[in-house]
Amino acid sequence: MNHGQVTVLHGREGEPVRLLRGAGDARIVVGPATGARHRSMCVVRLEPGSSTIDLRHPSEAVWYVAAGHGRAVPGDGASALVLEPGAMVHIGPQTGYAITADAGEALELIGGPAPPDPTLAQPGPDAPSEGAVRLFHRDRPALRVPLISSDARLVVFPAVGAQTANMNYVRLAAGEENTAHRHPESEDTIAILSGRGTVDDLTNGVTLEFEAGDLIHVPVGLEHRVKADRGVGVESVGGPCPPDSAMLRLAQEP
């Protein structure tokens, strides 16, 4: 049975959360308060030289670098990972980490724990890390999915060891649209990086407009379609959580 409807949320209107040590802004846009059960999606801006608090989540987490440069610092003392636009950081369960912005520019992040972490804003405990902090990049995808677009890249997903927190990168050319689809056991969350378009909630017969800075949330089982039908292309990150195993099998068929 399907429940709910597709929503378009504005990143600037998310719930503030105290994730930062220093100047900046952090907001939970998609999470339990908006009806999400499988993923939280935060929008974070770290001003130059500032950082997150020390973090550790019961589940995996993944972050996308939308702008700026910085470091992902593992809590186990391993070498920091260099962040640049397009980088994706995957954090294993019960793994300590922090993210810092370089001194010269702000760092903008989109992502968070999946499933949501109810203690997100509390500092991580001082304990050995159980997992790893790993670096990926949108320009080094492991798989492409024509069902979604002519340029849909799977980057952080089960094939690379991400079982609950995944991150895809998708570009729709002006006039392009998804094949209508649904995720029987997954929520779909899509953060719009650039452009504008519409999303069809085909289950409920509703079409919603979106633009850069918005996040689209699709509850489990709803048939939907994202369209770049407002004169420009669309660039986004996100994807279904937990990963849609049937879609992944289809994508890997020769």
N, C-alpha and C positions, 0 to 999 in steps of 0.2 A: 504494500500500500504506500502511496506517495503522501508526503506531509509537507506543508509549507509552500513557499513560493520563492522564486529567484528574487534577490534583493541587490540593489546597488548602493553601496555605502561610501561616504566621503571620507578619505583618509584624514583630512584636517579636523574632522568632527569626532574622531575616535575618543575613547575614554583615556585620560592621562594616566600613566603608570610610572612609578618612581624606579626606573631602571638605570638612571644615569648617575655618574660621579663627575660633576662638572656641568658646564652649560650645554643646553640642547633641549630636545623635546622628544617624548616617547609616548605613543598612544596605541592601545589595543583597538583595532578596528573590527576584526572578526574574532569571535571567541564565544564562550558560553553565554555571555550577556546578549549576544545577537543570535543565539540559537545554534551555534556551531558546536559539535561534539568531537570532531576528529582533528581539527586544526585550529591553532590560533595564528592570526596574522597581525603583526604590529608594524607600525611605521615609525622609524627612529631617525632622528637627526642629532648627530654628535658634533658640537662645535669644535673648531680646531683645538687639539690637545686634550679634549675630554674623553671619557670612557664610560662603558657600562659598569655597573657593579659586578662583583664576582658572581657568576651564574652557574647553576647546575640544575638539571631538570630530571624528573623520573623517566621521561621519555626522550626520544630523539628531538633535535631541533635543526632547522635550516634557515640560513639568512642569505639574502641576495644583496649585493652592493649596487645600489642604483646610481650613486655618484660619490666622488671623492676617493681618498686613499687612507689606508690605516693598517692595523694589525689585528689578527685574531690570536690571542695569547692563551695557550693551553694551561690549565691549572696544575699540570704535573711537572711543569718546568721545561717542557719540550720547547723547541725553537718556535718563535712566533711566525705566523703565516702572513705574507704580504697580501694586502687587499687592494684591489683596483676595480673600476667599474666593470660589471659583468661577472665578477667573482661570486661564487656560491660556497658558503661554509656549512659543512654538515657536522653536527655534534652528536656523539653517541649518548645513550642513556647514562645518567649518573656520572657525567663527565664535566669537570670544572673548566670554566673558560671566562674570558672577558674580551671585549672588542674595544679598541682605542682608535681615535682619529689622529692622523698626522698633524703636526703643528701648523702646517700651512693652509689647510682647507678643511671644510666640514665633510663629514662622512654620513651618507644617507643609506639606511638599511630597510629592507622589507622582509619579514619572516617571523619566526618564533617556533615554539615547541608544538609537536604534533604526536599524540593528542595534547590538548591544552594543559598547562601547568598551573594548578590553583595557587601555587606559592611563587608565581613568576617574579614578583617584586621583592622577594626576600633574598638576602645574600646566600650564595651557595655554601654548604657546610665545608669545613676544613677537613677533607678526607681524600684519600687517594682516588684518582679518576679510574673509572671502570671501562671507559671507551676511548675513542680517539676524536680529535678535531682534524677534519680533512678539508682540503681545498679543491674546488672544481671551478669550471668557467663555462659560461654560456657558449663560447666559441669552440669548445671541445666536447660536443655532445657525444653520448654513447649510442644514441638511436634517434631516428626521425620518424614522425607519425603523420603521414599524408592525410589521414582522416581529419586531423585538426586544422592543418594548413599546409601550404607548399613549403613553409619554413617553420616547422614545429620540432623543437629539440628536447629530448629527454636527457637531462644532465644528472640530477640526483634522484635515483629511483632504485628499486630492489636489485637490479643487475649490478649496481655498484655497492650494494650492502646497506642501502637505506630502506628499512622495512616499514616505517610509519611516516617519516618526514621527507617528502619528495619536493623537487622544484624543477619545473619545466620552463623553457623560454620559447615564446611563440611570436611570430610576426605575421600579420595579415596585410597583404597589399591592399591598396584602395580598391574597393569593390569586391574583395574576397570574403568568404564566410566559411565557417565550419560546416561539415556534414552534421545534420541534426543527430544528437546522441544522448545517452543517459548513462549514469554510473550506478548500477544496481545496489552497491554496498558502500559507495564513497560520496563524500561531499566534494564539490569542486569550488575552489577559491582562486580568483583571477585578479591580480593587481595590475592595473593599467598604467604602464610607464609613459606612453606617449600616444597621441592620436585621439580619436573619438569614434563612436559607433553605436550600435544597439545590440541588445541581447534578447533573444526570443525565449520566453518561458512557454514552451509548447504544451506542457501539461496543463497549465492554467490559462492559456490563451492570452498572454500578456507580453508586450514588448516594452523594454525600458531603454532609455538612452544612458550612455556613459561617456566619460572623457578622462584625460590624463589625471592621475591622482585618486581615481575611484577604485573601489574593490568590489568585485562581483562575487556573491556567495550563492551557490546552487545546492540546496539540500539533497540528501540521498534520493536517488531514483527519479529525479525530475528530468524530462527530456528538454534539451536546450540547444541553442545555437548562437554563437557570437559572430557578429557581422561588422566589417569595416565599410559601412554604407553611408558615411556622412562626409565623403569627399577626400579623406586622407587614410593612410595606413594606420594600423594599430600594433603596438608593441606591448607585450605583457609577460608576467611570470606568475607561477603558481601551479595549480593542477589538482587532481583528485587525491584525497586522503581518506582512508588508507589507499594506497595505490590500487588502481583498477586492474586486477590480474587478467581479466578477459581481454581488455583493451591492449594490454602489454603482449599477450600471446598473439593477438591479431597483428600487432605492429611488427612482431619478429618473424612472421611467416614470410617465406620467400615469394 
